[in-house]
Amino acid sequence: MKLKSTLLIAACLPFAQVQAQTDPLAPVAWMAGCWAEQGRDAGSVEQWMAPAGGLMMGMARTLKGGRVVDYEFMHIRPGTDGRLVYVDQPQGRPPTEFKLARQPDPKQPEAVFENPAHGFPQRVIYRLTAPDRLAARIEGTLNGKELGVDFTLQRTACP
């Protein structure tokens, strides 16, 4: 009996290792945590939950003078084609999907999501610049001109 259970465990270990290595959200798991935008009022934060169940959920809110002036709900999930999709709902508007443009390099964590058919922005970019620093950027064409907006975020304690 002991030999059978040992063989069963040994047979299952490679499967468990493959499952861990093939988590579709692993390439963006470094985004998890709470991030405060530098130069914003206290309470202005972007928060990403750790991946679970094939979904990574996020939210952001911006305060000015103690009042919420902007908010959005986001999530990242595998799309029907297997590529990751960033879904954004600013201020409760209908969702907009942006597909992962290329697989992130684990040595230089960056995720570029694109939707060329969308108005501004057409790209949403996240880049981990240090263990406690996240650079976010939205960019694209607006009124025929290229435009980019940068957000410098610092890891902070989650409320």
C-alpha positions as CSV (number, residue, x, y, z in Angstrom):
1,M,0.0,0.0,0.0
2,K,2.8,2.4,0.9
3,L,4.4,1.8,-2.6
4,K,1.1,2.6,-4.3
5,S,0.6,5.9,-2.4
6,T,4.3,6.8,-3.0
7,L,3.9,6.1,-6.8
8,L,0.7,8.1,-6.9
9,I,2.3,11.1,-5.2
10,A,5.3,10.9,-7.4
11,A,3.0,10.8,-10.5
12,C,1.1,13.8,-9.3
13,L,4.0,16.0,-8.5
14,P,5.0,16.8,-12.1
15,F,1.4,17.7,-12.8
16,A,1.2,20.1,-9.9
17,Q,4.5,21.7,-10.9
18,V,3.2,22.2,-14.5
19,Q,0.0,23.7,-13.2
20,A,1.9,26.2,-11.1
21,Q,4.2,27.1,-14.0
22,T,1.3,27.5,-16.5
23,D,-0.9,29.8,-14.3
24,P,-2.0,32.2,-17.0
25,L,-1.9,35.2,-14.6
26,A,1.7,34.5,-13.4
27,P,3.2,37.0,-15.9
28,V,1.3,39.9,-14.2
29,A,1.2,38.6,-10.6
30,W,3.9,41.2,-9.7
31,M,1.2,43.9,-10.0
32,A,-0.6,42.6,-6.9
33,G,-0.7,45.0,-3.9
34,C,-1.6,48.5,-3.1
35,W,0.0,51.4,-5.0
36,A,-0.2,55.1,-4.1
37,E,0.3,57.7,-6.8
38,Q,3.0,60.2,-5.9
39,G,1.7,63.8,-5.5
40,R,-1.9,62.8,-4.9
41,D,-4.0,63.2,-1.8
42,A,-3.9,60.5,0.8
43,G,-6.3,57.7,0.0
44,S,-5.6,57.9,-3.7
45,V,-4.7,54.4,-4.5
46,E,-4.6,51.6,-7.0
47,Q,-5.1,48.1,-5.6
48,W,-4.7,44.8,-7.3
49,M,-5.7,41.5,-5.6
50,A,-3.4,38.5,-6.1
51,P,-4.5,36.2,-8.9
52,A,-7.0,33.5,-7.9
53,G,-9.4,31.4,-9.8
54,G,-8.2,32.7,-13.2
55,L,-8.9,36.4,-12.3
56,M,-6.9,39.3,-11.0
57,M,-9.2,42.1,-9.7
58,G,-8.2,45.8,-9.3
59,M,-9.7,49.1,-8.4
60,A,-8.4,52.7,-8.3
61,R,-9.6,55.9,-6.7
62,T,-8.3,59.4,-6.8
63,L,-9.1,61.9,-4.1
64,K,-8.8,65.7,-4.1
65,G,-9.6,67.8,-1.1
66,G,-11.0,64.7,0.7
67,R,-13.5,63.9,-2.1
68,V,-13.4,61.1,-4.8
69,V,-12.9,62.8,-8.2
70,D,-12.2,59.6,-10.2
71,Y,-12.5,55.9,-9.8
72,E,-12.3,52.7,-11.9
73,F,-12.7,49.0,-11.7
74,M,-10.3,46.7,-13.5
75,H,-9.6,43.0,-13.9
76,I,-7.2,40.8,-15.8
77,R,-8.2,37.4,-17.1
78,P,-7.4,35.0,-19.9
79,G,-9.3,35.8,-23.1
80,T,-11.1,33.3,-25.3
81,D,-7.8,33.0,-27.3
82,G,-5.7,32.4,-24.2
83,R,-4.1,35.8,-24.2
84,L,-4.5,37.9,-21.1
85,V,-7.1,40.7,-21.3
86,Y,-7.1,43.9,-19.2
87,V,-10.7,45.0,-18.7
88,D,-11.3,48.6,-17.6
89,Q,-14.4,50.3,-16.3
90,P,-13.7,53.9,-15.5
91,Q,-16.4,55.4,-13.3
92,G,-18.7,52.5,-13.9
93,R,-18.9,52.9,-17.7
94,P,-19.2,49.8,-19.9
95,P,-16.1,47.6,-19.9
96,T,-13.3,48.1,-22.5
97,E,-11.0,45.2,-23.2
98,F,-7.2,45.6,-24.0
99,K,-5.3,42.5,-25.1
100,L,-1.8,41.7,-23.8
101,A,0.5,42.7,-26.7
102,R,3.4,40.5,-25.8
103,Q,4.4,38.1,-23.0
104,P,6.2,39.9,-20.2
105,D,9.8,39.1,-19.5
106,P,10.1,37.9,-15.9
107,K,13.5,39.7,-15.6
108,Q,11.9,43.0,-16.6
109,P,8.2,42.9,-15.5
110,E,6.2,44.9,-17.9
111,A,2.7,44.4,-19.3
112,V,1.5,46.2,-22.4
113,F,-2.2,45.9,-23.2
114,E,-3.6,47.2,-26.5
115,N,-6.9,48.0,-28.1
116,P,-6.2,49.9,-31.4
117,A,-10.0,50.3,-32.1
118,H,-10.6,52.1,-28.8
119,G,-10.6,55.9,-28.5
120,F,-8.0,57.2,-26.1
121,P,-6.1,55.3,-24.7
122,Q,-5.2,52.5,-27.1
123,R,-2.5,51.2,-24.8
124,V,-2.3,50.6,-21.0
125,I,1.2,49.8,-19.7
126,Y,2.4,48.7,-16.3
127,R,6.1,48.4,-15.5
128,L,7.7,47.3,-12.2
129,T,10.7,49.7,-12.0
130,A,11.8,48.5,-8.5
131,P,10.3,46.2,-5.9
132,D,8.3,49.1,-4.5
133,R,7.8,51.2,-7.6
134,L,5.3,50.8,-10.4
135,A,5.2,52.9,-13.5
136,A,1.8,53.0,-15.2
137,R,1.1,54.7,-18.5
138,I,-1.8,55.2,-20.9
139,E,-1.1,56.2,-24.4
140,G,-2.5,56.5,-27.9
141,T,-3.8,59.0,-30.4
142,L,-6.2,61.7,-29.4
143,N,-7.5,64.2,-32.0
144,G,-4.8,63.0,-34.4
145,K,-1.9,63.6,-31.9
146,E,0.1,61.0,-30.0
147,L,-0.5,61.4,-26.2
148,G,0.9,59.7,-23.2
149,V,0.0,60.1,-19.5
150,D,2.3,58.7,-16.9
151,F,1.5,57.6,-13.3
152,T,4.3,57.0,-10.8
153,L,3.1,54.7,-8.1
154,Q,4.8,53.5,-4.8
155,R,3.9,50.3,-3.0
156,T,2.0,51.2,0.2
157,A,0.2,49.2,2.9
158,C,-3.3,48.1,1.9
159,P,-6.1,49.6,4.0
